[in-house]
Amino acid sequence: MKRVVCTDFVQRMNDWGHQGKPFLFILDFELKNPIVLPLEQAYSAGILYTMNSAKNFDQQTTTSEKFTFQKFPVSYEKFKEAFDKVLKEIKLGNSFLTNLTFPTPIKTSLSLSAIFHRSQAPFKLLFGDEFVVFSPESFVTITDGKISSFPMKGTIDAALPNAEEQLLTDPKEIAEHHTIVDMIRNDLSIVATEVKVEKFRFLNHVQTSEKTLIQVSSEITGKLPENYKSKLGTILSKLLPAGSICGAPKRKTLESIKEAETYERGYYTGVFGIFDGQNLQSAVMIRYLEKAGQEYIFKSGGGITCYSDPMKEYQELIDKVYVPIH
């Protein structure tokens, strides 16, 4: 499909927000190819989405027939090499938390469209025959002048003994979540007042085709100025990239990511969302599968801190390569 890249996405979102004009936005990690288009044009452009209860397509009747899904992750040795680079920067004090990601080739009998329609997730995006997203993580919502963010940090296999307790008491997971909540609170303070943590470290269960995962989230809110609709692009640009998929502090951590990762993330770990003329919803583009030629690539990763165990981090990267179909 033809991409209509918006070189000045900030101004377009500001203008359309001021006009109350509904739009869809898809912003890649490095903001090299941002897309902003009128909401009613998304379907004809080959873009389907689900944002909680909002969607732009008629639900297809799906089958429950079995499918194949094989993953071919990077070797532990190659992962450990990148992990050590990240850990070195952390020990030097250049980062407290770094989100390290890798591409994983997969083979599946499912098409991107089938994955989109069959997967269970609150935030889904199908971009033609290029990529599909089935994300469990909201980025920000804006409702009647209230901005809310829901950072997600911490994942464990629910089948492990005392999984919830393990997740909530693990020093590494505690440090990682505290760091990201503090970062998002600071980020929101740039664009909003009365910023506060509404809920701290609550659990969500995510069902995959292989297992159930438990993930930890928090909720942080703030109050936007009265003219916020005319500043939607400015607000989002000041919050990007999403803290949960880079780390803290942002600038030095992004340098560390560029050094350690051996590929371009593209739209993976960017954000997408819709403005309906009144309110805005958005999600982080994680749980992301793209088509590269005749090959499928799944991109995944996790947060690294000074407490991280490289083998556990490697396993988390692999565990996140899944489709939420059951």
C-alpha positions as CSV (number, residue, x, y, z in Angstrom):
1,M,0.0,0.0,0.0
2,K,1.1,3.6,-0.6
3,R,2.2,5.4,2.5
4,V,1.2,9.1,2.8
5,V,3.9,10.3,5.1
6,C,3.1,13.6,6.9
7,T,6.3,15.6,7.3
8,D,4.7,18.1,9.6
9,F,2.5,15.8,11.7
10,V,2.6,18.2,14.7
11,Q,1.0,21.1,12.9
12,R,-1.6,18.9,11.2
13,M,-2.7,17.3,14.5
14,N,-2.8,20.8,16.1
15,D,-4.9,22.2,13.2
16,W,-7.3,19.2,13.0
17,G,-7.6,19.1,16.8
18,H,-8.5,22.8,16.8
19,Q,-11.1,22.2,14.1
20,G,-12.5,19.1,15.9
21,K,-11.7,17.0,12.8
22,P,-11.4,13.3,13.5
23,F,-8.1,11.7,12.5
24,L,-5.9,8.7,12.8
25,F,-2.2,8.8,13.5
26,I,0.6,6.2,13.2
27,L,3.9,7.5,14.5
28,D,7.1,5.4,14.0
29,F,9.8,5.1,16.7
30,E,12.2,7.6,15.2
31,L,9.4,9.8,13.6
32,K,10.9,9.3,10.2
33,N,7.7,8.3,8.5
34,P,4.7,9.7,10.6
35,I,1.2,9.2,9.1
36,V,-1.8,11.4,10.0
37,L,-4.9,11.2,7.9
38,P,-8.6,11.9,8.3
39,L,-10.3,9.1,10.2
40,E,-12.9,8.4,7.5
41,Q,-10.0,7.7,5.0
42,A,-8.3,5.0,7.1
43,Y,-10.4,2.1,5.7
44,S,-10.0,3.0,2.1
45,A,-6.2,3.4,2.7
46,G,-6.1,-0.3,3.8
47,I,-5.8,0.6,7.5
48,L,-8.0,-1.2,10.1
49,Y,-8.0,-0.5,13.8
50,T,-9.5,-1.3,17.1
51,M,-9.2,1.1,20.0
52,N,-11.0,-0.5,22.8
53,S,-14.7,-0.4,21.6
54,A,-13.9,1.9,18.6
55,K,-13.2,0.3,15.3
56,N,-13.5,1.0,11.5
57,F,-14.5,-2.4,10.2
58,D,-17.3,-4.9,10.4
59,Q,-16.2,-7.9,12.5
60,Q,-15.5,-10.9,10.4
61,T,-16.6,-14.4,11.4
62,T,-13.5,-16.1,12.5
63,T,-12.7,-19.8,12.7
64,S,-11.1,-21.6,15.5
65,E,-9.1,-23.9,13.3
66,K,-5.5,-24.7,14.4
67,F,-2.6,-22.8,13.0
68,T,1.2,-23.1,13.0
69,F,3.4,-20.5,14.7
70,Q,7.2,-21.2,14.8
71,K,9.8,-18.7,16.1
72,F,13.5,-18.6,15.5
73,P,14.9,-16.2,18.1
74,V,18.4,-14.7,18.1
75,S,21.0,-16.8,19.8
76,Y,21.6,-16.3,23.5
77,E,25.2,-15.4,22.7
78,K,24.2,-12.6,20.4
79,F,21.6,-11.4,22.9
80,K,24.2,-11.4,25.7
81,E,26.6,-9.3,23.6
82,A,23.9,-6.6,23.3
83,F,22.9,-7.0,26.9
84,D,26.5,-6.5,28.1
85,K,26.7,-3.2,26.1
86,V,23.5,-2.0,27.7
87,L,24.6,-3.1,31.2
88,K,27.9,-1.2,30.7
89,E,26.1,2.0,30.1
90,I,23.9,1.4,33.1
91,K,27.0,0.8,35.3
92,L,28.5,4.0,34.0
93,G,25.4,5.9,35.1
94,N,24.3,6.8,31.6
95,S,21.0,4.9,32.0
96,F,18.9,3.5,34.8
97,L,16.6,1.5,32.6
98,T,17.1,0.5,28.9
99,N,14.6,-1.3,26.7
100,L,16.5,-3.8,24.6
101,T,14.7,-5.3,21.6
102,F,15.5,-7.8,18.8
103,P,13.8,-9.0,15.6
104,T,12.7,-12.7,15.6
105,P,11.9,-14.4,12.3
106,I,8.7,-16.5,12.5
107,K,6.8,-18.9,10.3
108,T,3.1,-19.1,10.5
109,S,0.1,-20.4,8.5
110,L,-1.8,-17.2,9.4
111,S,-1.9,-14.1,7.2
112,L,-1.5,-10.6,8.8
113,S,-5.3,-10.1,8.2
114,A,-6.2,-13.4,9.9
115,I,-4.0,-12.5,12.9
116,F,-5.7,-9.1,13.1
117,H,-9.2,-10.5,13.1
118,R,-8.6,-13.5,15.3
119,S,-6.3,-11.9,18.0
120,Q,-7.7,-10.7,21.3
121,A,-6.3,-7.3,22.3
122,P,-7.6,-3.9,23.3
123,F,-5.6,-2.1,20.7
124,K,-5.1,-3.5,17.2
125,L,-3.8,-2.1,13.9
126,L,-3.6,-3.7,10.5
127,F,-1.5,-1.7,8.0
128,G,-2.3,-3.3,4.7
129,D,0.0,-6.2,4.1
130,E,2.9,-4.6,5.8
131,F,2.4,-5.1,9.6
132,V,-0.1,-5.9,12.3
133,V,-0.1,-4.8,16.0
134,F,-2.1,-6.4,18.8
135,S,-1.0,-4.3,21.7
136,P,-2.0,-4.6,25.4
137,E,-0.5,-1.2,26.3
138,S,-2.2,2.2,26.1
139,F,0.1,5.2,25.5
140,V,-2.1,8.1,26.5
141,T,-5.8,8.9,26.5
142,I,-7.2,12.4,26.6
143,T,-10.8,12.8,27.8
144,D,-12.4,16.1,28.6
145,G,-9.0,17.7,29.3
146,K,-7.7,14.8,31.5
147,I,-4.6,13.0,30.2
148,S,-3.9,9.5,31.4
149,S,-0.9,7.2,30.8
150,F,-0.7,3.5,31.6
151,P,3.0,2.3,31.5
152,M,3.4,-1.4,31.4
153,K,6.6,-2.9,32.9
154,G,7.1,-6.4,34.2
155,T,6.1,-9.7,32.7
156,I,6.0,-13.3,33.9
157,D,4.7,-16.7,32.9
158,A,1.5,-17.2,34.9
159,A,2.2,-21.0,35.2
160,L,5.3,-20.4,37.3
161,P,4.9,-21.2,41.1
162,N,3.6,-18.1,43.0
163,A,3.9,-16.1,39.7
164,E,2.1,-13.0,41.0
165,E,4.1,-12.8,44.2
166,Q,7.4,-13.4,42.2
167,L,6.5,-10.5,39.9
168,L,5.5,-8.1,42.6
169,T,8.4,-8.8,44.9
170,D,11.3,-9.2,42.5
171,P,13.8,-6.4,43.1
172,K,14.6,-6.0,39.4
173,E,10.9,-5.7,38.5
174,I,10.2,-3.2,41.4
175,A,13.1,-1.0,40.3
176,E,12.1,-1.1,36.6
177,H,8.5,-0.2,37.4
178,H,9.4,2.6,39.8
179,T,11.8,4.1,37.2
180,I,9.2,4.1,34.4
181,V,6.4,5.5,36.6
182,D,8.7,8.3,37.7
183,M,9.7,9.0,34.1
184,I,6.1,9.1,32.8
185,R,5.1,11.3,35.7
186,N,7.8,13.7,34.8
187,D,6.9,13.5,31.1
188,L,3.2,14.3,31.8
189,S,4.3,17.3,34.0
190,I,5.8,18.9,30.8
191,V,2.3,19.1,29.3
192,A,-0.1,19.0,32.2
193,T,-0.7,20.1,35.8
194,E,-2.0,18.2,38.8
195,V,-0.1,15.1,37.8
196,K,-0.5,12.1,40.1
197,V,-0.3,8.3,40.2
198,E,-3.9,7.1,40.4
199,K,-3.0,3.3,40.5
200,F,0.4,1.7,41.1
201,R,1.5,-1.7,40.0
202,F,-1.8,-3.5,39.2
203,L,-1.8,-6.8,37.3
204,N,-3.2,-7.8,34.0
205,H,-3.5,-11.4,32.5
206,V,-2.8,-11.8,28.8
207,Q,-3.8,-15.0,27.1
208,T,-1.5,-16.1,24.2
209,S,-1.6,-19.1,21.9
210,E,1.0,-20.8,24.1
211,K,0.5,-19.6,27.7
212,T,-0.9,-17.0,30.0
213,L,1.3,-14.0,30.8
214,I,1.0,-11.7,33.8
215,Q,1.9,-8.0,33.3
216,V,2.2,-5.1,35.6
217,S,0.8,-1.6,34.8
218,S,0.2,1.7,36.6
219,E,-2.1,4.7,35.9
220,I,-0.8,8.3,35.9
221,T,-3.1,11.3,35.2
222,G,-2.8,15.1,34.7
223,K,-4.9,18.1,33.8
224,L,-4.4,19.7,30.4
225,P,-4.9,23.4,29.6
226,E,-8.3,24.5,28.2
227,N,-7.0,24.9,24.7
228,Y,-5.5,21.4,24.6
229,K,-7.3,20.4,21.4
230,S,-5.3,22.9,19.4
231,K,-2.1,21.4,20.8
232,L,-2.6,17.7,20.3
233,G,0.4,17.3,18.1
234,T,2.6,19.4,20.3
235,I,1.5,17.4,23.4
236,L,2.3,14.0,21.8
237,S,5.6,15.2,20.3
238,K,6.8,16.2,23.8
239,L,5.9,12.8,25.2
240,L,7.6,10.7,22.5
241,P,9.2,8.3,22.3
242,A,7.1,6.4,24.9
243,G,9.1,6.0,28.1
244,S,8.1,2.3,28.5
245,I,9.9,1.3,25.3
246,C,13.1,3.3,25.6
247,G,14.0,3.9,29.2
248,A,15.4,6.6,31.5
249,P,16.9,9.1,31.1
250,K,15.6,9.3,27.5
251,R,18.4,11.0,25.6
252,K,21.3,8.9,26.9
253,T,19.3,5.8,26.8
254,L,18.3,6.3,23.2
255,E,22.0,6.5,22.4
256,S,22.6,3.3,24.3
257,I,19.8,1.6,22.3
258,K,21.2,2.8,19.0
259,E,24.6,1.3,20.0
260,A,23.3,-2.1,21.2
261,E,20.5,-2.9,18.8
262,T,21.5,-4.1,15.3
263,Y,18.4,-3.2,13.3
264,E,15.9,-0.4,12.8
265,R,12.7,-0.6,14.8
266,G,10.6,1.2,12.2
267,Y,7.0,1.5,13.4
268,Y,7.6,-1.0,16.2
269,T,7.5,0.8,19.6
270,G,6.0,3.9,18.0
271,V,2.4,4.9,18.8
272,F,-0.9,4.9,17.0
273,G,-4.3,6.3,17.9
274,I,-7.4,8.2,16.9
275,F,-8.9,11.5,17.7
276,D,-12.7,11.4,17.4
277,G,-13.3,15.1,17.4
278,Q,-13.5,15.3,21.1
279,N,-11.3,12.7,22.8
280,L,-8.0,10.9,21.9
281,Q,-7.0,7.3,22.4
282,S,-3.5,5.9,21.6
283,A,-1.5,2.8,22.1
284,V,2.2,1.7,22.1
285,M,3.0,-0.4,19.1
286,I,4.3,-3.5,20.9
287,R,3.3,-7.1,20.0
288,Y,4.3,-6.2,16.5
289,L,4.6,-8.5,13.4
290,E,5.7,-7.2,10.0
291,K,6.2,-8.7,6.6
292,A,9.7,-8.3,5.1
293,G,9.6,-9.7,1.6
294,Q,8.4,-13.3,2.0
295,E,9.4,-13.4,5.6
296,Y,7.6,-12.5,8.8
297,I,9.5,-10.7,11.5
298,F,8.2,-10.3,15.1
299,K,9.9,-7.6,17.2
300,S,10.0,-7.8,21.0
301,G,12.1,-6.9,24.0
302,G,12.2,-5.9,27.6
303,G,13.6,-3.5,30.2
304,I,17.2,-3.9,31.4
305,T,18.3,-2.6,34.8
306,C,21.4,-3.3,37.0
307,Y,19.4,-6.1,38.6
308,S,18.7,-7.9,35.4
309,D,19.5,-11.6,34.8
310,P,20.5,-12.0,31.2
311,M,18.9,-15.4,30.8
312,K,15.6,-14.2,32.3
313,E,15.6,-11.2,30.0
314,Y,16.3,-13.5,27.0
315,Q,13.4,-15.7,27.9
316,E,11.1,-12.7,28.3
317,L,12.0,-11.6,24.8
318,I,11.1,-15.0,23.5
319,D,7.9,-15.2,25.6
320,K,6.7,-12.0,24.0
321,V,6.8,-13.5,20.6
322,Y,3.2,-14.7,20.4
323,V,-0.2,-14.1,18.9
324,P,-3.1,-13.6,21.4
325,I,-5.3,-16.3,19.8
326,H,-6.8,-19.0,21.9
